[in-house]
Amino acid sequence: MTIKSVKLSDIISPENNPRKAFDDATIQGLAESIEHDGLLQNLVVMQSQGKKYHIISGERRFRVSPELQKRYFN
């Protein structure tokens, strides 16, 4: 296992994710939790073709990341 920083734009949601529905309220709650406590668990990804990475674990954290990125880095 290697720890590496990866751009959000290089991460792809897997098509075979067993979780198909993501409730906006729970995603917003997760955003608030991360905003308050920080990201307590990293995303786990696997490199696929080229420079893209597929999510192994942490799709909800991935889905909230662009919103948090906008709040703090734009």
N, CA, C and O atoms as a Tripos MOL2 file, in Angstrom:
@<TRIPOS>MOLECULE
protein
  296   295    74     0     0
PROTEIN
NO_CHARGES

@<TRIPOS>ATOM
      1 N           0.8430   -1.1660    0.0000 N.3       1 MET1
      2 CA          0.0000    0.0000    0.0000 C.3       1 MET1
      3 C           0.8930    1.2340    0.0000 C.2       1 MET1
      4 O           1.9100    1.2920    0.6900 O.2       1 MET1
      5 N           0.4810    2.2170   -0.7940 N.am      2 THR2
      6 CA          1.2180    3.4620   -0.8940 C.3       2 THR2
      7 C           0.2830    4.6270   -0.5910 C.2       2 THR2
      8 O          -0.8450    4.6650   -1.0820 O.2       2 THR2
      9 N           0.7390    5.5580    0.2000 N.am      3 ILE3
     10 CA         -0.0400    6.7640    0.4640 C.3       3 ILE3
     11 C           0.4130    7.8260   -0.5190 C.2       3 ILE3
     12 O           1.6050    8.1020   -0.6570 O.2       3 ILE3
     13 N          -0.5600    8.4160   -1.2010 N.am      4 LYS4
     14 CA         -0.2620    9.3580   -2.2600 C.3       4 LYS4
     15 C          -1.3830   10.3890   -2.3420 C.2       4 LYS4
     16 O          -2.5500   10.0460   -2.1570 O.2       4 LYS4
     17 N          -1.0470   11.6350   -2.6150 N.am      5 SER5
     18 CA         -2.0630   12.6600   -2.8500 C.3       5 SER5
     19 C          -2.4800   12.5940   -4.3090 C.2       5 SER5
     20 O          -1.6430   12.4880   -5.2060 O.2       5 SER5
     21 N          -3.7950   12.6580   -4.5350 N.am      6 VAL6
     22 CA         -4.3530   12.5420   -5.8790 C.3       6 VAL6
     23 C          -5.3390   13.6800   -6.0810 C.2       6 VAL6
     24 O          -6.0880   14.0150   -5.1630 O.2       6 VAL6
     25 N          -5.3540   14.2750   -7.2540 N.am      7 LYS7
     26 CA         -6.3220   15.3250   -7.5630 C.3       7 LYS7
     27 C          -7.7310   14.7420   -7.5990 C.2       7 LYS7
     28 O          -7.9340   13.6230   -8.0680 O.2       7 LYS7
     29 N          -8.7000   15.5050   -7.1020 N.am      8 LEU8
     30 CA        -10.0970   15.0480   -7.1620 C.3       8 LEU8
     31 C         -10.5220   14.7640   -8.5970 C.2       8 LEU8
     32 O         -11.2930   13.8390   -8.8510 O.2       8 LEU8
     33 N         -10.0200   15.5560   -9.5250 N.am      9 SER9
     34 CA        -10.4000   15.3780  -10.9400 C.3       9 SER9
     35 C          -9.8780   14.0720  -11.5270 C.2       9 SER9
     36 O         -10.3270   13.6550  -12.5950 O.2       9 SER9
     37 N          -8.9370   13.4200  -10.8460 N.am     10 ASP10
     38 CA         -8.3940   12.1430  -11.3180 C.3      10 ASP10
     39 C          -9.1110   10.9380  -10.7130 C.2      10 ASP10
     40 O          -8.7500    9.7950  -10.9910 O.2      10 ASP10
     41 N         -10.1260   11.1920   -9.8860 N.am     11 ILE11
     42 CA        -10.8440   10.1010   -9.2210 C.3      11 ILE11
     43 C         -12.1840    9.8780   -9.9090 C.2      11 ILE11
     44 O         -12.9000   10.8260  -10.2330 O.2      11 ILE11
     45 N         -12.5110    8.6000  -10.1250 N.am     12 ILE12
     46 CA        -13.7590    8.2190  -10.7970 C.3      12 ILE12
     47 C         -14.5760    7.3440   -9.8470 C.2      12 ILE12
     48 O         -14.0370    6.4640   -9.1760 O.2      12 ILE12
     49 N         -15.8910    7.6010   -9.8010 N.am     13 SER13
     50 CA        -16.7800    6.7260   -9.0340 C.3      13 SER13
     51 C         -16.8940    5.3830   -9.7440 C.2      13 SER13
     52 O         -16.9920    5.3330  -10.9700 O.2      13 SER13
     53 N         -16.8830    4.3070   -8.9870 N.am     14 PRO14
     54 CA        -17.0200    2.9920   -9.6210 C.3      14 PRO14
     55 C         -18.4550    2.7480  -10.0770 C.2      14 PRO14
     56 O         -19.4030    3.1530   -9.4050 O.2      14 PRO14
     57 N         -18.6060    2.0990  -11.1980 N.am     15 GLU15
     58 CA        -19.9480    1.7890  -11.7070 C.3      15 GLU15
     59 C         -20.6240    0.7030  -10.8930 C.2      15 GLU15
     60 O         -21.8520    0.6440  -10.8320 O.2      15 GLU15
     61 N         -19.8350   -0.1550  -10.2680 N.am     16 ASN16
     62 CA        -20.4020   -1.2970   -9.5450 C.3      16 ASN16
     63 C         -20.5540   -1.0500   -8.0470 C.2      16 ASN16
     64 O         -20.5950   -2.0010   -7.2670 O.2      16 ASN16
     65 N         -20.6390    0.2050   -7.6370 N.am     17 ASN17
     66 CA        -20.8330    0.5240   -6.2300 C.3      17 ASN17
     67 C         -22.1850   -0.0040   -5.7810 C.2      17 ASN17
     68 O         -23.1970    0.2830   -6.4210 O.2      17 ASN17
     69 N         -22.2280   -0.7790   -4.6840 N.am     18 PRO18
     70 CA        -23.5090   -1.3120   -4.2200 C.3      18 PRO18
     71 C         -24.4710   -0.2240   -3.7440 C.2      18 PRO18
     72 O         -25.6870   -0.4190   -3.7640 O.2      18 PRO18
     73 N         -23.9360    0.9110   -3.3200 N.am     19 ARG19
     74 CA        -24.7870    2.0240   -2.8780 C.3      19 ARG19
     75 C         -25.1260    2.8550   -4.1060 C.2      19 ARG19
     76 O         -24.2440    3.4670   -4.7080 O.2      19 ARG19
     77 N         -26.3940    2.8770   -4.4770 N.am     20 LYS20
     78 CA        -26.8250    3.5810   -5.6900 C.3      20 LYS20
     79 C         -27.4210    4.9520   -5.4010 C.2      20 LYS20
     80 O         -27.3510    5.8480   -6.2420 O.2      20 LYS20
     81 N         -28.0050    5.1210   -4.2230 N.am     21 ALA21
     82 CA        -28.6660    6.3870   -3.8880 C.3      21 ALA21
     83 C         -27.8840    7.0880   -2.7860 C.2      21 ALA21
     84 O         -27.4530    6.4680   -1.8130 O.2      21 ALA21
     85 N         -27.7100    8.3900   -2.9610 N.am     22 PHE22
     86 CA        -27.0230    9.2020   -1.9690 C.3      22 PHE22
     87 C         -27.9460   10.3490   -1.5920 C.2      22 PHE22
     88 O         -28.2360   11.2230   -2.4090 O.2      22 PHE22
     89 N         -28.4040   10.3350   -0.3490 N.am     23 ASP23
     90 CA        -29.3330   11.3380    0.1500 C.3      23 ASP23
     91 C         -28.6050   12.6610    0.3540 C.2      23 ASP23
     92 O         -27.5740   12.7070    1.0250 O.2      23 ASP23
     93 N         -29.1370   13.7410   -0.2240 N.am     24 ASP24
     94 CA        -28.5080   15.0580   -0.1230 C.3      24 ASP24
     95 C         -28.3550   15.5190    1.3220 C.2      24 ASP24
     96 O         -27.3640   16.1640    1.6640 O.2      24 ASP24
     97 N         -29.3180   15.1970    2.1660 N.am     25 ALA25
     98 CA        -29.2530   15.6190    3.5740 C.3      25 ALA25
     99 C         -28.0990   14.9310    4.2990 C.2      25 ALA25
    100 O         -27.4040   15.5660    5.0920 O.2      25 ALA25
    101 N         -27.8890   13.6560    4.0390 N.am     26 THR26
    102 CA        -26.7830   12.9620    4.7070 C.3      26 THR26
    103 C         -25.4340   13.4120    4.1510 C.2      26 THR26
    104 O         -24.4460   13.4710    4.8830 O.2      26 THR26
    105 N         -25.3930   13.7270    2.8610 N.am     27 ILE27
    106 CA        -24.1570   14.2570    2.2680 C.3      27 ILE27
    107 C         -23.8430   15.6200    2.8980 C.2      27 ILE27
    108 O         -22.6880   15.9100    3.2100 O.2      27 ILE27
    109 N         -24.8670   16.4480    3.0810 N.am     28 GLN28
    110 CA        -24.6690   17.7570    3.7100 C.3      28 GLN28
    111 C         -24.2210   17.5850    5.1610 C.2      28 GLN28
    112 O         -23.3560   18.3200    5.6370 O.2      28 GLN28
    113 N         -24.8060   16.6200    5.8580 N.am     29 GLY29
    114 CA        -24.3950   16.3380    7.2310 C.3      29 GLY29
    115 C         -22.9400   15.8850    7.3010 C.2      29 GLY29
    116 O         -22.2100   16.2600    8.2180 O.2      29 GLY29
    117 N         -22.5280   15.0830    6.3340 N.am     30 LEU30
    118 CA        -21.1420   14.6480    6.2770 C.3      30 LEU30
    119 C         -20.2240   15.8400    6.0210 C.2      30 LEU30
    120 O         -19.1490   15.9360    6.6130 O.2      30 LEU30
    121 N         -20.6440   16.7450    5.1430 N.am     31 ALA31
    122 CA        -19.8500   17.9510    4.8590 C.3      31 ALA31
    123 C         -19.6540   18.7680    6.1370 C.2      31 ALA31
    124 O         -18.5540   19.2490    6.4070 O.2      31 ALA31
    125 N         -20.7090   18.9200    6.9090 N.am     32 GLU32
    126 CA        -20.6150   19.6710    8.1660 C.3      32 GLU32
    127 C         -19.7050   18.9660    9.1630 C.2      32 GLU32
    128 O         -18.9360   19.6110    9.8760 O.2      32 GLU32
    129 N         -19.7950   17.6430    9.2090 N.am     33 SER33
    130 CA        -18.9420   16.8680   10.1070 C.3      33 SER33
    131 C         -17.4730   17.0160    9.7230 C.2      33 SER33
    132 O         -16.6210   17.2190   10.5880 O.2      33 SER33
    133 N         -17.1760   16.9150    8.4390 N.am     34 ILE34
    134 CA        -15.7950   17.0690    7.9780 C.3      34 ILE34
    135 C         -15.3120   18.4850    8.2300 C.2      34 ILE34
    136 O         -14.1600   18.7010    8.6060 O.2      34 ILE34
    137 N         -16.1990   19.4490    8.0200 N.am     35 GLU35
    138 CA        -15.8430   20.8420    8.2480 C.3      35 GLU35
    139 C         -15.5050   21.0770    9.7250 C.2      35 GLU35
    140 O         -14.5800   21.8220   10.0460 O.2      35 GLU35
    141 N         -16.2520   20.4430   10.6050 N.am     36 HIS36
    142 CA        -16.0580   20.6290   12.0450 C.3      36 HIS36
    143 C         -14.8840   19.8050   12.5800 C.2      36 HIS36
    144 O         -14.0390   20.3280   13.3060 O.2      36 HIS36
    145 N         -14.8310   18.5100   12.2220 N.am     37 ASP37
    146 CA        -13.8580   17.5840   12.8060 C.3      37 ASP37
    147 C         -12.6550   17.2950   11.9140 C.2      37 ASP37
    148 O         -11.6500   16.7570   12.3790 O.2      37 ASP37
    149 N         -12.7540   17.6510   10.6360 N.am     38 GLY38
    150 CA        -11.7040   17.2920    9.6870 C.3      38 GLY38
    151 C         -12.0090   15.9400    9.0700 C.2      38 GLY38
    152 O         -12.9190   15.2350    9.5060 O.2      38 GLY38
    153 N         -11.2510   15.5900    8.0680 N.am     39 LEU39
    154 CA        -11.4130   14.3070    7.3900 C.3      39 LEU39
    155 C         -10.7250   13.2560    8.2390 C.2      39 LEU39
    156 O          -9.4980   13.2350    8.3320 O.2      39 LEU39
    157 N         -11.5050   12.3870    8.8560 N.am     40 LEU40
    158 CA        -10.9700   11.4220    9.8070 C.3      40 LEU40
    159 C         -10.5010   10.1380    9.1450 C.2      40 LEU40
    160 O          -9.7390    9.3720    9.7350 O.2      40 LEU40
    161 N         -10.9550    9.9010    7.9220 N.am     41 GLN41
    162 CA        -10.5620    8.6910    7.2150 C.3      41 GLN41
    163 C         -10.3750    9.0470    5.7430 C.2      41 GLN41
    164 O         -11.2600    9.6410    5.1270 O.2      41 GLN41
    165 N          -9.2440    8.6890    5.1890 N.am     42 ASN42
    166 CA         -8.9450    9.0130    3.8000 C.3      42 ASN42
    167 C          -9.7590    8.1660    2.8310 C.2      42 ASN42
    168 O         -10.3250    7.1380    3.2040 O.2      42 ASN42
    169 N          -9.8070    8.6110    1.5920 N.am     43 LEU43
    170 CA        -10.3630    7.8000    0.5230 C.3      43 LEU43
    171 C          -9.3650    6.7000    0.2040 C.2      43 LEU43
    172 O          -8.1550    6.8910    0.3250 O.2      43 LEU43
    173 N          -9.8750    5.5610   -0.2000 N.am     44 VAL44
    174 CA         -9.0170    4.4740   -0.6690 C.3      44 VAL44
    175 C          -9.3200    4.3130   -2.1450 C.2      44 VAL44
    176 O         -10.4650    4.0780   -2.5340 O.2      44 VAL44
    177 N          -8.2860    4.4400   -2.9660 N.am     45 VAL45
    178 CA         -8.4670    4.3580   -4.4140 C.3      45 VAL45
    179 C          -7.4660    3.3740   -5.0030 C.2      45 VAL45
    180 O          -6.4760    3.0100   -4.3690 O.2      45 VAL45
    181 N          -7.7510    2.9520   -6.2330 N.am     46 MET46
    182 CA         -6.8640    2.0630   -6.9620 C.3      46 MET46
    183 C          -6.6480    2.6630   -8.3380 C.2      46 MET46
    184 O          -7.6040    3.0600   -9.0040 O.2      46 MET46
    185 N          -5.4070    2.7300   -8.7630 N.am     47 GLN47
    186 CA         -5.1250    3.3190  -10.0720 C.3      47 GLN47
    187 C          -5.6550    2.4120  -11.1670 C.2      47 GLN47
    188 O          -5.4680    1.1960  -11.1430 O.2      47 GLN47
    189 N          -6.3230    3.0390  -12.1310 N.am     48 SER48
    190 CA         -6.8150    2.2970  -13.2840 C.3      48 SER48
    191 C          -6.0020    2.7330  -14.4950 C.2      48 SER48
    192 O          -4.8000    2.9690  -14.3770 O.2      48 SER48
    193 N          -6.6240    2.8400  -15.6290 N.am     49 GLN49
    194 CA         -5.9090    3.2080  -16.8480 C.3      49 GLN49
    195 C          -5.4250    4.6530  -16.7760 C.2      49 GLN49
    196 O          -6.1480    5.5390  -16.3190 O.2      49 GLN49
    197 N          -4.2180    4.8750  -17.2230 N.am     50 GLY50
    198 CA         -3.6810    6.2310  -17.2630 C.3      50 GLY50
    199 C          -3.5110    6.8120  -15.8820 C.2      50 GLY50
    200 O          -2.9790    6.1610  -14.9820 O.2      50 GLY50
    201 N          -3.9670    8.0490  -15.7160 N.am     51 LYS51
    202 CA         -3.8180    8.7510  -14.4430 C.3      51 LYS51
    203 C          -5.0990    8.7610  -13.6320 C.2      51 LYS51
    204 O          -5.2010    9.5240  -12.6720 O.2      51 LYS51
    205 N          -6.0760    7.9480  -13.9780 N.am     52 LYS52
    206 CA         -7.3490    7.9110  -13.2600 C.3      52 LYS52
    207 C          -7.3020    6.8790  -12.1380 C.2      52 LYS52
    208 O          -6.5610    5.8980  -12.1990 O.2      52 LYS52
    209 N          -8.1220    7.1310  -11.1050 N.am     53 TYR53
    210 CA         -8.1960    6.2540   -9.9400 C.3      53 TYR53
    211 C          -9.6570    5.9240   -9.6690 C.2      53 TYR53
    212 O         -10.5170    6.8020   -9.7420 O.2      53 TYR53
    213 N          -9.9410    4.6740   -9.3590 N.am     54 HIS54
    214 CA        -11.2910    4.2400   -8.9800 C.3      54 HIS54
    215 C         -11.3800    4.1810   -7.4580 C.2      54 HIS54
    216 O         -10.4340    3.7800   -6.7800 O.2      54 HIS54
    217 N         -12.5260    4.5850   -6.9400 N.am     55 ILE55
    218 CA        -12.7450    4.5640   -5.4910 C.3      55 ILE55
    219 C         -12.9830    3.1360   -5.0320 C.2      55 ILE55
    220 O         -13.8120    2.4200   -5.5930 O.2      55 ILE55
    221 N         -12.2550    2.7360   -4.0140 N.am     56 ILE56
    222 CA        -12.4580    1.4450   -3.3600 C.3      56 ILE56
    223 C         -13.3210    1.6670   -2.1170 C.2      56 ILE56
    224 O         -14.2290    0.8870   -1.8300 O.2      56 ILE56
    225 N         -13.0220    2.7370   -1.3890 N.am     57 SER57
    226 CA        -13.7410    3.0440   -0.1530 C.3      57 SER57
    227 C         -13.8000    4.5570    0.0290 C.2      57 SER57
    228 O         -12.7890    5.2470   -0.1010 O.2      57 SER57
    229 N         -14.9950    5.0690    0.3320 N.am     58 GLY58
    230 CA        -15.1220    6.4820    0.6490 C.3      58 GLY58
    231 C         -15.8600    7.3090   -0.3850 C.2      58 GLY58
    232 O         -15.5600    8.4900   -0.5550 O.2      58 GLY58
    233 N         -16.8180    6.7140   -1.0780 N.am     59 GLU59
    234 CA        -17.5180    7.4770   -2.1150 C.3      59 GLU59
    235 C         -18.2860    8.6650   -1.5510 C.2      59 GLU59
    236 O         -18.3340    9.7200   -2.1830 O.2      59 GLU59
    237 N         -18.8850    8.5150   -0.3800 N.am     60 ARG60
    238 CA        -19.5990    9.6680    0.2000 C.3      60 ARG60
    239 C         -18.6240   10.7970    0.5020 C.2      60 ARG60
    240 O         -18.9360   11.9630    0.2590 O.2      60 ARG60
    241 N         -17.4540   10.4680    1.0260 N.am     61 ARG61
    242 CA        -16.4370   11.4940    1.2800 C.3      61 ARG61
    243 C         -15.9920   12.1280   -0.0310 C.2      61 ARG61
    244 O         -15.7370   13.3310   -0.0840 O.2      61 ARG61
    245 N         -15.8980   11.3340   -1.0760 N.am     62 PHE62
    246 CA        -15.5410   11.8550   -2.3980 C.3      62 PHE62
    247 C         -16.6200   12.8100   -2.9070 C.2      62 PHE62
    248 O         -16.3030   13.8660   -3.4540 O.2      62 PHE62
    249 N         -17.8720   12.4510   -2.7340 N.am     63 ARG63
    250 CA        -18.9730   13.2780   -3.2310 C.3      63 ARG63
    251 C         -19.0610   14.6260   -2.5070 C.2      63 ARG63
    252 O         -19.5100   15.6090   -3.0970 O.2      63 ARG63
    253 N         -18.6480   14.6840   -1.2680 N.am     64 VAL64
    254 CA        -18.7070   15.9400   -0.5210 C.3      64 VAL64
    255 C         -17.4460   16.7900   -0.7560 C.2      64 VAL64
    256 O         -17.4670   17.9940   -0.5000 O.2      64 VAL64
    257 N         -16.3820   16.2020   -1.2240 N.am     65 SER65
    258 CA        -15.1070   16.9050   -1.4030 C.3      65 SER65
    259 C         -15.1730   18.1240   -2.3210 C.2      65 SER65
    260 O         -14.5990   19.1560   -1.9730 O.2      65 SER65
    261 N         -15.8460   18.0610   -3.4790 N.am     66 PRO66
    262 CA        -15.8900   19.2620   -4.3240 C.3      66 PRO66
    263 C         -16.5440   20.4600   -3.6310 C.2      66 PRO66
    264 O         -16.1080   21.5950   -3.8210 O.2      66 PRO66
    265 N         -17.5780   20.2170   -2.8360 N.am     67 GLU67
    266 CA        -18.2430   21.3050   -2.1070 C.3      67 GLU67
    267 C         -17.2820   21.9230   -1.0850 C.2      67 GLU67
    268 O         -17.1860   23.1460   -0.9790 O.2      67 GLU67
    269 N         -16.5840   21.0870   -0.3460 N.am     68 LEU68
    270 CA        -15.6260   21.5960    0.6390 C.3      68 LEU68
    271 C         -14.4600   22.2960   -0.0480 C.2      68 LEU68
    272 O         -13.9380   23.2890    0.4600 O.2      68 LEU68
    273 N         -14.0610   21.7870   -1.1800 N.am     69 GLN69
    274 CA        -12.9820   22.4160   -1.9370 C.3      69 GLN69
    275 C         -13.3880   23.8260   -2.3760 C.2      69 GLN69
    276 O         -12.5860   24.7570   -2.3040 O.2      69 GLN69
    277 N         -14.6250   23.9770   -2.8260 N.am     70 LYS70
    278 CA        -15.1290   25.2960   -3.2380 C.3      70 LYS70
    279 C         -15.1430   26.2760   -2.0630 C.2      70 LYS70
    280 O         -14.7720   27.4420   -2.2020 O.2      70 LYS70
    281 N         -15.5800   25.7750   -0.8980 N.am     71 ARG71
    282 CA        -15.6820   26.6470    0.2770 C.3      71 ARG71
    283 C         -14.3300   27.1830    0.7230 C.2      71 ARG71
    284 O         -14.2340   28.3330    1.1520 O.2      71 ARG71
    285 N         -13.2900   26.3720    0.6290 N.am     72 TYR72
    286 CA        -12.0200   26.7350    1.2500 C.3      72 TYR72
    287 C         -10.8820   27.0640    0.2960 C.2      72 TYR72
    288 O          -9.9010   27.6870    0.6990 O.2      72 TYR72
    289 N         -10.9980   26.6550   -0.9580 N.am     73 PHE73
    290 CA         -9.8590   26.8320   -1.8470 C.3      73 PHE73
    291 C         -10.1620   27.6500   -3.0850 C.2      73 PHE73
    292 O          -9.2870   27.8000   -3.9380 O.2      73 PHE73
    293 N         -11.3560   28.1820   -3.2190 N.am     74 ASN74
    294 CA        -11.6820   29.0390   -4.3730 C.3      74 ASN74
    295 C         -11.9360   30.4390   -3.9490 C.2      74 ASN74
    296 O         -12.2230   31.2950   -4.7860 O.2      74 ASN74
@<TRIPOS>BOND
     1     1     2 1
     2     2     3 1
     3     3     4 2
     4     3     5 am
     5     5     6 1
     6     6     7 1
     7     7     8 2
     8     7     9 am
     9     9    10 1
    10    10    11 1
    11    11    12 2
    12    11    13 am
    13    13    14 1
    14    14    15 1
    15    15    16 2
    16    15    17 am
    17    17    18 1
    18    18    19 1
    19    19    20 2
    20    19    21 am
    21    21    22 1
    22    22    23 1
    23    23    24 2
    24    23    25 am
    25    25    26 1
    26    26    27 1
    27    27    28 2
    28    27    29 am
    29    29    30 1
    30    30    31 1
    31    31    32 2
    32    31    33 am
    33    33    34 1
    34    34    35 1
    35    35    36 2
    36    35    37 am
    37    37    38 1
    38    38    39 1
    39    39    40 2
    40    39    41 am
    41    41    42 1
    42    42    43 1
    43    43    44 2
    44    43    45 am
    45    45    46 1
    46    46    47 1
    47    47    48 2
    48    47    49 am
    49    49    50 1
    50    50    51 1
    51    51    52 2
    52    51    53 am
    53    53    54 1
    54    54    55 1
    55    55    56 2
    56    55    57 am
    57    57    58 1
    58    58    59 1
    59    59    60 2
    60    59    61 am
    61    61    62 1
    62    62    63 1
    63    63    64 2
    64    63    65 am
    65    65    66 1
    66    66    67 1
    67    67    68 2
    68    67    69 am
    69    69    70 1
    70    70    71 1
    71    71    72 2
    72    71    73 am
    73    73    74 1
    74    74    75 1
    75    75    76 2
    76    75    77 am
    77    77    78 1
    78    78    79 1
    79    79    80 2
    80    79    81 am
    81    81    82 1
    82    82    83 1
    83    83    84 2
    84    83    85 am
    85    85    86 1
    86    86    87 1
    87    87    88 2
    88    87    89 am
    89    89    90 1
    90    90    91 1
    91    91    92 2
    92    91    93 am
    93    93    94 1
    94    94    95 1
    95    95    96 2
    96    95    97 am
    97    97    98 1
    98    98    99 1
    99    99   100 2
   100    99   101 am
   101   101   102 1
   102   102   103 1
   103   103   104 2
   104   103   105 am
   105   105   106 1
   106   106   107 1
   107   107   108 2
   108   107   109 am
   109   109   110 1
   110   110   111 1
   111   111   112 2
   112   111   113 am
   113   113   114 1
   114   114   115 1
   115   115   116 2
   116   115   117 am
   117   117   118 1
   118   118   119 1
   119   119   120 2
   120   119   121 am
   121   121   122 1
   122   122   123 1
   123   123   124 2
   124   123   125 am
   125   125   126 1
   126   126   127 1
   127   127   128 2
   128   127   129 am
   129   129   130 1
   130   130   131 1
   131   131   132 2
   132   131   133 am
   133   133   134 1
   134   134   135 1
   135   135   136 2
   136   135   137 am
   137   137   138 1
   138   138   139 1
   139   139   140 2
   140   139   141 am
   141   141   142 1
   142   142   143 1
   143   143   144 2
   144   143   145 am
   145   145   146 1
   146   146   147 1
   147   147   148 2
   148   147   149 am
   149   149   150 1
   150   150   151 1
   151   151   152 2
   152   151   153 am
   153   153   154 1
   154   154   155 1
   155   155   156 2
   156   155   157 am
   157   157   158 1
   158   158   159 1
   159   159   160 2
   160   159   161 am
   161   161   162 1
   162   162   163 1
   163   163   164 2
   164   163   165 am
   165   165   166 1
   166   166   167 1
   167   167   168 2
   168   167   169 am
   169   169   170 1
   170   170   171 1
   171   171   172 2
   172   171   173 am
   173   173   174 1
   174   174   175 1
   175   175   176 2
   176   175   177 am
   177   177   178 1
   178   178   179 1
   179   179   180 2
   180   179   181 am
   181   181   182 1
   182   182   183 1
   183   183   184 2
   184   183   185 am
   185   185   186 1
   186   186   187 1
   187   187   188 2
   188   187   189 am
   189   189   190 1
   190   190   191 1
   191   191   192 2
   192   191   193 am
   193   193   194 1
   194   194   195 1
   195   195   196 2
   196   195   197 am
   197   197   198 1
   198   198   199 1
   199   199   200 2
   200   199   201 am
   201   201   202 1
   202   202   203 1
   203   203   204 2
   204   203   205 am
   205   205   206 1
   206   206   207 1
   207   207   208 2
   208   207   209 am
   209   209   210 1
   210   210   211 1
   211   211   212 2
   212   211   213 am
   213   213   214 1
   214   214   215 1
   215   215   216 2
   216   215   217 am
   217   217   218 1
   218   218   219 1
   219   219   220 2
   220   219   221 am
   221   221   222 1
   222   222   223 1
   223   223   224 2
   224   223   225 am
   225   225   226 1
   226   226   227 1
   227   227   228 2
   228   227   229 am
   229   229   230 1
   230   230   231 1
   231   231   232 2
   232   231   233 am
   233   233   234 1
   234   234   235 1
   235   235   236 2
   236   235   237 am
   237   237   238 1
   238   238   239 1
   239   239   240 2
   240   239   241 am
   241   241   242 1
   242   242   243 1
   243   243   244 2
   244   243   245 am
   245   245   246 1
   246   246   247 1
   247   247   248 2
   248   247   249 am
   249   249   250 1
   250   250   251 1
   251   251   252 2
   252   251   253 am
   253   253   254 1
   254   254   255 1
   255   255   256 2
   256   255   257 am
   257   257   258 1
   258   258   259 1
   259   259   260 2
   260   259   261 am
   261   261   262 1
   262   262   263 1
   263   263   264 2
   264   263   265 am
   265   265   266 1
   266   266   267 1
   267   267   268 2
   268   267   269 am
   269   269   270 1
   270   270   271 1
   271   271   272 2
   272   271   273 am
   273   273   274 1
   274   274   275 1
   275   275   276 2
   276   275   277 am
   277   277   278 1
   278   278   279 1
   279   279   280 2
   280   279   281 am
   281   281   282 1
   282   282   283 1
   283   283   284 2
   284   283   285 am
   285   285   286 1
   286   286   287 1
   287   287   288 2
   288   287   289 am
   289   289   290 1
   290   290   291 1
   291   291   292 2
   292   291   293 am
   293   293   294 1
   294   294   295 1
   295   295   296 2
@<TRIPOS>SUBSTRUCTURE
     1 MET1         2 RESIDUE 1 A MET
     2 THR2         6 RESIDUE 1 A THR
     3 ILE3        10 RESIDUE 1 A ILE
     4 LYS4        14 RESIDUE 1 A LYS
     5 SER5        18 RESIDUE 1 A SER
     6 VAL6        22 RESIDUE 1 A VAL
     7 LYS7        26 RESIDUE 1 A LYS
     8 LEU8        30 RESIDUE 1 A LEU
     9 SER9        34 RESIDUE 1 A SER
    10 ASP10       38 RESIDUE 1 A ASP
    11 ILE11       42 RESIDUE 1 A ILE
    12 ILE12       46 RESIDUE 1 A ILE
    13 SER13       50 RESIDUE 1 A SER
    14 PRO14       54 RESIDUE 1 A PRO
    15 GLU15       58 RESIDUE 1 A GLU
    16 ASN16       62 RESIDUE 1 A ASN
    17 ASN17       66 RESIDUE 1 A ASN
    18 PRO18       70 RESIDUE 1 A PRO
    19 ARG19       74 RESIDUE 1 A ARG
    20 LYS20       78 RESIDUE 1 A LYS
    21 ALA21       82 RESIDUE 1 A ALA
    22 PHE22       86 RESIDUE 1 A PHE
    23 ASP23       90 RESIDUE 1 A ASP
    24 ASP24       94 RESIDUE 1 A ASP
    25 ALA25       98 RESIDUE 1 A ALA
    26 THR26      102 RESIDUE 1 A THR
    27 ILE27      106 RESIDUE 1 A ILE
    28 GLN28      110 RESIDUE 1 A GLN
    29 GLY29      114 RESIDUE 1 A GLY
    30 LEU30      118 RESIDUE 1 A LEU
    31 ALA31      122 RESIDUE 1 A ALA
    32 GLU32      126 RESIDUE 1 A GLU
    33 SER33      130 RESIDUE 1 A SER
    34 ILE34      134 RESIDUE 1 A ILE
    35 GLU35      138 RESIDUE 1 A GLU
    36 HIS36      142 RESIDUE 1 A HIS
    37 ASP37      146 RESIDUE 1 A ASP
    38 GLY38      150 RESIDUE 1 A GLY
    39 LEU39      154 RESIDUE 1 A LEU
    40 LEU40      158 RESIDUE 1 A LEU
    41 GLN41      162 RESIDUE 1 A GLN
    42 ASN42      166 RESIDUE 1 A ASN
    43 LEU43      170 RESIDUE 1 A LEU
    44 VAL44      174 RESIDUE 1 A VAL
    45 VAL45      178 RESIDUE 1 A VAL
    46 MET46      182 RESIDUE 1 A MET
    47 GLN47      186 RESIDUE 1 A GLN
    48 SER48      190 RESIDUE 1 A SER
    49 GLN49      194 RESIDUE 1 A GLN
    50 GLY50      198 RESIDUE 1 A GLY
    51 LYS51      202 RESIDUE 1 A LYS
    52 LYS52      206 RESIDUE 1 A LYS
    53 TYR53      210 RESIDUE 1 A TYR
    54 HIS54      214 RESIDUE 1 A HIS
    55 ILE55      218 RESIDUE 1 A ILE
    56 ILE56      222 RESIDUE 1 A ILE
    57 SER57      226 RESIDUE 1 A SER
    58 GLY58      230 RESIDUE 1 A GLY
    59 GLU59      234 RESIDUE 1 A GLU
    60 ARG60      238 RESIDUE 1 A ARG
    61 ARG61      242 RESIDUE 1 A ARG
    62 PHE62      246 RESIDUE 1 A PHE
    63 ARG63      250 RESIDUE 1 A ARG
    64 VAL64      254 RESIDUE 1 A VAL
    65 SER65      258 RESIDUE 1 A SER
    66 PRO66      262 RESIDUE 1 A PRO
    67 GLU67      266 RESIDUE 1 A GLU
    68 LEU68      270 RESIDUE 1 A LEU
    69 GLN69      274 RESIDUE 1 A GLN
    70 LYS70      278 RESIDUE 1 A LYS
    71 ARG71      282 RESIDUE 1 A ARG
    72 TYR72      286 RESIDUE 1 A TYR
    73 PHE73      290 RESIDUE 1 A PHE
    74 ASN74      294 RESIDUE 1 A ASN
